[in-house]
Amino acid sequence: MSQITLLRGARQLVTLSGPAVPRRGRAMSEVTVIPDGAVLIVDGVIEQVGPSRRVERLAMSHDAEVIDVTGHVLMPGFVDCFARLLCGPLRDYDESTEPHLAAQKAVRSYSAQRLELEGRKRLRQFVRNGTTTLEASCGYGMDDSTELKALRVIRSLAERPLGVEPAYYVSGCPPEYEGRDAEYLAFVAAEVLPLVASRHLARAVVVSDAFASEPLDRFVHEVLGKGFQLRLQGSANVQRAERALSIRGLGSDVDPRAAARARVAVLTPGVNFRYSTRSYPPGRSLIDAGGAVALATAFDHVDCPTCSLPMILSLACTQMGMSAAEALTAVTVNAAAAMGLEAEVGSIETGKRADLLIMGCGDYRDIPYSFGMNLVTTVIRRGRQIYPMVEMT
């Protein structure tokens, strides 16, 4: 028997409906709001969307479990398209050690069981802040055994309880290969990527700009040649952005016109907040140049220890000149597009996964306005409530 759920009476049903492509420029402000809206869900998939009066009259609605969301905003679940889920302890108490090296030492020493426990604790925080789909990576091990172990753990955490998409993050040269970029990238291409592919550990490879240009170009060619989705990291990679599904971690000094040519530019203002920098990524300029902007937490215990996309929304609106509608697009449909998932999640449309949020406000513009507050009251993943009853088995 089918599981049928009807959410009715939303003061604002924010659908973000539209073509399954990244929203660019002015299109980022087109969120589509249905007053007194309703969503009918059948077996975890959205069946109907529209005004409550119409959806309630459908024959299938008569047999549905009804959730009354009167007075609330009903919207798509947040999509976080960049997070280093497995990154070691929150802080290192040995202040004589560089934090990134301390994190690497910790991650390399952890067993798979400890990494899994670490990941499960953090996923709870992501869910509580409204994230229903997450791209997760490590990138701290920098050796084949640690990174493959981390990817196995991340893969095991999928659907527990949110959607987790593993990514292999090539973040830089490990100490063992210092000054030998070409040798390290050749090793990863020849030895690690084939194992990641054959064991189905990740579909995507994230490549930072922390390498010399020539070996980096060869490695990008290898990544694409092996059938991986390519994500690029860092402003120096803008010249390669048109070859990638998305580029992320752009700095305040990036040329907005050049970055706007990327399929999706993922901005991470939480890192700027963490380090108290005076300037933020050029979200406003990128959108005005016709770019497709996504936002991500860039969660990392060293560089950005937050699981809160609502906080990132606030930073986008207060520090980067983005409107509430643009910021909401950036953490839903455009973030999904940055992961190649725009046909599955990121908007409330017939045939998409029923990943929804019930927000404790009556207007979606209240979400970025209420910084430091969590307005998420209910999280629904594939039609099933996972928060406030998060089950982590």
SVG drawing of the C-alpha trace seen along z (x, -y; Angstrom):
<svg xmlns="http://www.w3.org/2000/svg" viewBox="-12 -45 72 47">
<polyline fill="none" stroke="black" stroke-width="0.4" points="0.0,0.0 1.3,-3.4 2.3,-5.9 0.4,-9.2 1.0,-12.4 -0.7,-15.8 0.9,-19.0 -1.7,-21.7 -2.4,-25.3 1.1,-26.7 1.1,-30.5 3.8,-30.5 4.6,-27.5 8.0,-28.4 8.5,-26.0 11.5,-27.3 9.9,-25.5 11.4,-25.8 13.7,-24.2 16.2,-21.7 19.2,-23.9 21.2,-26.4 19.4,-29.7 21.5,-32.5 21.4,-36.3 17.9,-37.7 16.4,-34.2 17.8,-33.7 15.2,-36.0 12.3,-34.0 11.3,-31.7 7.5,-31.2 5.4,-31.6 1.9,-30.0 -0.2,-31.4 -2.2,-28.8 -0.2,-26.1 -0.3,-22.3 2.0,-19.4 0.8,-15.8 3.4,-13.1 3.2,-9.5 5.9,-7.0 8.4,-9.8 7.9,-11.5 6.0,-14.7 2.7,-14.0 1.0,-17.4 1.7,-21.0 -0.7,-23.9 -3.3,-25.8 -4.7,-23.9 -8.2,-24.1 -7.3,-22.3 -4.9,-19.7 -7.2,-18.7 -10.0,-17.8 -7.9,-15.2 -9.0,-11.6 -5.6,-10.6 -5.8,-13.3 -8.8,-11.7 -6.6,-8.7 -3.6,-10.8 -2.1,-11.5 -2.6,-15.2 0.0,-17.6 -1.4,-21.1 1.3,-23.7 -1.0,-26.7 0.9,-30.0 4.3,-28.5 6.6,-28.6 6.9,-25.3 10.0,-25.1 12.5,-22.7 15.1,-21.1 18.5,-22.8 21.2,-21.4 24.8,-21.8 27.1,-21.3 30.5,-21.5 31.4,-20.1 34.4,-18.3 32.4,-16.0 35.4,-14.0 37.9,-16.5 39.2,-15.6 38.5,-17.2 36.8,-20.6 40.1,-22.1 43.6,-20.9 44.9,-21.8 48.5,-21.6 48.9,-25.2 52.4,-24.5 51.0,-22.5 49.6,-24.1 45.8,-23.4 45.6,-21.7 48.5,-19.4 47.0,-18.6 43.8,-17.7 45.6,-15.5 47.4,-13.7 44.1,-13.0 42.3,-11.8 45.1,-9.5 45.1,-8.0 41.3,-7.4 39.8,-4.0 36.8,-3.6 34.6,-3.2 35.7,-6.5 35.3,-8.3 31.8,-7.0 30.9,-8.1 32.3,-11.6 30.3,-11.7 27.0,-10.6 27.3,-13.3 27.8,-16.0 25.0,-14.8 22.6,-15.3 23.6,-19.0 23.1,-19.3 19.6,-17.9 18.6,-20.1 19.6,-23.1 17.5,-21.9 20.0,-20.2 18.4,-17.3 21.2,-16.7 24.9,-17.0 28.1,-16.6 30.6,-15.1 34.4,-14.7 37.5,-14.4 40.7,-15.6 42.7,-15.6 44.3,-12.1 46.0,-12.9 47.1,-9.3 45.3,-6.5 44.5,-4.3 43.0,-7.2 41.0,-8.8 39.6,-5.4 38.7,-4.6 37.0,-8.0 35.0,-7.5 33.8,-4.1 32.6,-5.7 30.9,-8.5 29.2,-6.1 27.9,-4.1 26.3,-7.2 24.0,-7.8 20.3,-8.0 21.2,-8.0 19.0,-10.0 19.8,-12.6 21.1,-12.2 24.9,-12.1 26.9,-12.4 30.6,-11.4 33.3,-13.3 37.0,-12.6 38.8,-15.8 42.3,-16.4 43.1,-19.3 46.9,-19.6 50.2,-17.8 50.8,-15.7 54.1,-16.3 55.5,-13.1 55.3,-14.7 56.2,-18.3 57.4,-20.2 56.5,-17.3 53.1,-18.2 53.4,-16.3 54.5,-13.1 51.7,-13.2 48.9,-14.0 50.3,-11.2 50.1,-8.8 46.5,-9.8 45.5,-9.5 47.1,-6.1 46.5,-4.4 43.7,-6.1 41.1,-7.2 40.8,-3.7 40.1,-2.3 37.5,-5.0 35.8,-4.2 35.9,-0.4 34.6,-0.4 31.9,-3.0 33.0,-5.2 32.4,-8.6 31.1,-10.0 32.8,-13.4 36.4,-14.6 37.1,-18.0 40.5,-19.5 42.0,-22.5 44.2,-25.1 47.1,-24.3 49.1,-22.7 51.4,-24.0 49.5,-24.8 50.9,-22.2 50.5,-19.1 47.1,-20.4 45.9,-20.6 47.1,-17.1 45.3,-15.8 42.0,-17.6 42.3,-15.8 42.7,-12.5 39.7,-13.1 37.4,-13.8 38.8,-11.0 38.0,-8.5 34.4,-9.6 34.2,-11.5 32.3,-14.7 34.8,-17.5 34.5,-20.2 37.1,-22.8 38.2,-24.7 39.8,-28.1 40.0,-31.3 43.1,-30.3 41.0,-27.6 38.6,-30.1 40.4,-29.7 39.4,-26.0 35.9,-26.5 34.1,-25.9 35.4,-22.2 33.8,-21.6 30.3,-21.0 31.0,-23.8 33.8,-25.9 33.8,-26.7 35.7,-28.6 36.1,-31.8 37.8,-34.7 36.8,-38.4 39.4,-39.2 38.0,-36.9 36.9,-38.6 33.1,-38.3 32.8,-38.3 35.2,-35.4 33.6,-33.5 30.1,-34.1 31.1,-31.9 31.3,-28.9 28.3,-26.5 27.8,-27.2 30.0,-29.3 29.7,-28.1 30.5,-30.8 31.4,-30.0 31.1,-33.2 31.3,-31.2 35.1,-30.9 35.4,-34.7 33.3,-35.1 35.5,-32.5 38.7,-34.4 37.1,-37.9 38.1,-39.1 36.8,-42.5 35.8,-41.4 33.5,-38.6 33.0,-36.8 31.4,-39.0 27.9,-37.4 26.1,-40.6 28.6,-41.2 28.5,-37.6 24.7,-37.6 24.7,-41.0 27.2,-39.5 24.7,-36.7 26.3,-34.0 24.7,-31.1 25.6,-31.3 25.3,-28.6 26.1,-28.8 27.6,-26.2 28.8,-25.9 32.3,-24.6 32.0,-22.8 35.5,-22.1 36.5,-22.2 39.6,-24.2 38.3,-26.7 34.5,-26.9 33.0,-25.0 29.3,-25.5 26.6,-23.2 24.1,-26.0 23.0,-27.0 20.6,-29.5 23.6,-31.3 25.2,-31.3 22.0,-32.7 22.3,-35.6 25.9,-36.3 25.0,-36.2 22.3,-38.9 24.1,-41.1 27.6,-40.9 27.4,-40.0 24.4,-42.0 22.2,-39.1 18.4,-39.3 16.5,-36.7 15.1,-35.1 18.6,-34.9 20.1,-33.4 17.3,-30.8 17.9,-29.8 21.6,-29.5 21.0,-26.9 18.4,-24.9 18.1,-24.5 21.6,-26.0 23.3,-24.0 21.7,-20.9 22.9,-21.9 26.4,-22.2 26.2,-18.5 24.4,-17.4 21.2,-16.7 19.0,-19.5 16.5,-17.0 16.1,-15.3 16.1,-17.8 16.2,-21.6 12.6,-22.5 9.1,-21.4 7.8,-19.9 6.0,-16.8 8.3,-13.9 11.0,-15.2 12.0,-13.8 9.9,-15.0 12.6,-16.7 10.9,-19.6 11.2,-22.0 8.5,-23.5 9.8,-26.9 8.7,-28.7 7.9,-31.9 5.3,-33.2 7.5,-34.8 10.6,-33.2 12.4,-36.6 12.5,-36.1 15.0,-33.2 18.1,-35.2 16.9,-38.2 16.9,-36.0 20.6,-35.4 21.9,-33.0 18.4,-31.6 17.2,-28.2 13.7,-28.6 13.6,-25.0 10.7,-23.3 10.3,-20.1 12.5,-18.3 11.0,-15.8 13.2,-13.6 11.7,-11.4 8.3,-12.1 9.3,-10.9 9.8,-13.2 13.4,-13.0 13.5,-16.0 12.6,-16.6 12.7,-12.7 16.1,-12.1 17.0,-8.4 20.6,-7.6 21.0,-3.8"/>
</svg>
